[in-house]
Amino acid sequence: MTDSVIECRNLTHYYGERLIYKDLSFEVPRGRILGLLGKNGTGKTTTINILSGYLRPRAGECLIFGEDIQRMDPLTRRRIALLIEGHVQYAFMTVEEIERYYSAFYPAWNREAYYELIRKLKMEKLRVAPRQRISRMSCGQRSQVALGLILAQDAELLVLDDFSMGLDPGYRRLFVEYLREYAQSEEKTV
């Protein structure tokens, strides 16, 4: 038995006749961070959509926690937190309201992780109050809220697609450092 959280074997995917990749294989051991790098259109988001079960590859298989993602048990799926490109949020809510709303869906919700990330990224210095509406925040501030919501789910696997969208280089670096510490101390896989 392997200690890999993710195992992708010989993935092949096309959009129409256009080959995205062929025979892509990789493993992600527990407690590690893996980054997919490449130009636009090389298949990074496609791979994440396959890992999430939203797309079925033309060939190959993907296992998460040893289960095929196409037939994954709902209890296993609860162990995965997903941040999709674009950071979909309810912009009419406040920082506090969105945290309370999300918490109802996740039994292992860690409220402190949400507010800790906001404190760590110094959102308070940006004059973001708990009662501020998300619609009145910058793109980078919205990204920070989305990242806090992901961490608060206390999932074993975090899948982040374009997590740094809207973050300036300084905040991006702070978040990557925080994420590295978080993954190591909590034995999370990203």
C-alpha positions in Angstrom: 0.0 0.0 0.0 1.3 3.4 -1.0 1.4 6.5 1.2 0.5 8.7 -1.8 -2.6 10.8 -1.5 -2.9 11.3 -5.3 -1.9 8.8 -8.0 -2.4 9.6 -11.6 -1.5 7.0 -14.2 -1.2 7.5 -17.9 -3.7 10.3 -18.2 -4.5 11.3 -21.7 -6.9 14.1 -22.5 -8.2 15.8 -25.6 -10.5 18.8 -26.2 -12.0 17.8 -29.5 -9.1 16.7 -31.7 -6.6 18.8 -29.7 -4.3 16.7 -27.5 -3.7 18.3 -24.1 -1.4 15.6 -22.8 -0.7 11.9 -23.2 0.4 9.4 -20.6 0.7 11.9 -17.8 1.7 10.1 -14.6 2.5 11.4 -11.1 2.1 10.8 -7.4 1.8 13.1 -4.5 2.9 11.7 -1.2 1.0 12.6 2.0 2.2 15.9 3.5 3.7 17.3 0.3 3.0 20.3 -1.9 2.9 19.8 -5.7 2.7 22.7 -8.1 1.6 22.3 -11.7 3.6 24.8 -13.8 3.1 25.7 -17.5 1.8 28.2 -20.0 -1.9 28.8 -20.5 -3.5 25.9 -22.3 -1.0 23.2 -21.2 -3.5 21.4 -19.1 -3.1 22.6 -15.5 -6.8 23.4 -14.9 -7.8 20.3 -16.9 -5.7 18.1 -14.6 -7.4 19.8 -11.6 -10.8 19.2 -13.1 -9.9 15.5 -13.6 -8.7 15.3 -10.0 -12.0 16.8 -8.9 -14.1 14.4 -10.9 -15.5 17.1 -13.1 -13.8 15.8 -16.2 -13.2 12.2 -17.3 -9.9 11.6 -19.0 -9.9 9.9 -22.4 -7.5 7.3 -21.0 -5.7 6.6 -17.7 -6.9 6.7 -14.1 -6.7 8.9 -11.1 -6.8 7.8 -7.5 -7.2 10.0 -4.4 -6.8 8.3 -1.0 -6.7 5.0 -3.0 -10.2 5.5 -4.6 -10.9 6.1 -8.2 -12.1 9.7 -8.5 -15.0 8.8 -10.8 -16.5 6.4 -8.2 -15.4 8.1 -5.0 -17.4 7.6 -1.8 -18.9 10.9 -0.5 -17.2 10.4 2.8 -13.8 10.4 1.1 -14.8 13.5 -0.9 -15.3 15.3 2.3 -11.6 15.0 3.0 -10.8 17.2 0.0 -11.0 21.0 -0.2 -11.2 22.6 -3.7 -10.5 26.2 -4.7 -11.4 26.6 -8.3 -10.1 29.3 -10.7 -12.0 32.5 -10.2 -12.7 32.0 -6.5 -16.5 31.8 -6.6 -18.0 33.6 -3.5 -21.2 35.2 -2.4 -20.1 38.9 -2.8 -23.2 40.2 -1.0 -22.0 38.6 2.3 -19.6 40.0 4.8 -16.4 38.4 6.0 -18.2 37.0 9.1 -21.3 35.9 7.2 -19.5 33.9 4.6 -17.5 32.1 7.3 -20.7 31.2 9.2 -22.4 30.1 5.9 -19.6 27.8 4.8 -19.1 26.4 8.3 -22.6 24.8 8.1 -21.4 22.5 5.3 -18.2 21.1 6.9 -18.3 19.0 10.1 -14.6 19.5 10.8 -14.8 23.3 10.3 -11.9 25.2 11.9 -13.0 28.8 12.4 -9.7 29.8 13.9 -7.9 28.7 10.7 -10.0 31.2 8.7 -9.4 34.1 10.9 -5.7 33.1 11.5 -5.0 33.3 7.8 -6.7 36.7 7.6 -4.5 37.9 10.5 -1.4 36.3 9.0 -1.9 38.1 5.7 -2.4 41.3 7.6 -5.9 41.9 6.2 -6.8 44.0 9.1 -4.1 46.5 8.1 -6.0 46.8 4.8 -9.0 48.0 6.7 -11.0 44.9 6.2 -13.4 44.5 9.1 -15.4 41.3 9.8 -18.6 43.1 8.8 -17.2 44.4 5.5 -19.0 43.1 2.4 -16.9 41.0 0.0 -18.3 43.1 -2.9 -16.4 46.1 -1.5 -13.0 44.3 -1.4 -10.2 44.2 -3.8 -9.5 41.1 -5.9 -6.6 40.3 -3.7 -8.6 40.6 -0.5 -11.3 38.4 -2.0 -8.6 35.8 -2.7 -7.5 35.9 0.9 -11.1 35.3 2.1 -11.3 32.3 -0.4 -8.0 30.9 0.9 -9.2 31.2 4.5 -12.4 29.4 3.6 -10.4 26.5 2.1 -8.1 26.2 5.1 -11.0 26.3 7.6 -12.5 23.1 6.0 -9.6 21.2 7.7 -9.4 18.9 4.7 -6.5 16.4 4.3 -6.1 17.4 0.7 -6.2 21.0 -0.6 -6.6 21.4 -4.4 -5.9 25.0 -5.3 -6.4 26.2 -8.9 -4.7 29.6 -9.5 -4.8 30.3 -5.7 -2.8 33.5 -6.0 -5.1 35.2 -8.4 -5.2 38.9 -7.4 -2.6 38.6 -4.7 0.4 40.9 -5.0 3.9 39.2 -4.9 4.4 40.0 -1.3 1.1 38.5 -0.1 1.7 35.5 -2.5 5.0 34.8 -0.9 3.5 35.2 2.6 0.7 32.8 1.7 3.1 30.2 0.2 5.2 30.3 3.3 2.1 30.0 5.5 0.9 27.1 3.3 4.2 25.3 3.6 4.2 25.6 7.4 0.5 24.5 7.5 1.1 21.4 5.3 4.1 20.3 7.4 2.6 21.0 10.9 -0.8 19.5 10.0 0.4 16.8 7.6 -1.8 18.1 4.9 -1.3 17.5 1.2 -1.6 20.4 -1.3 
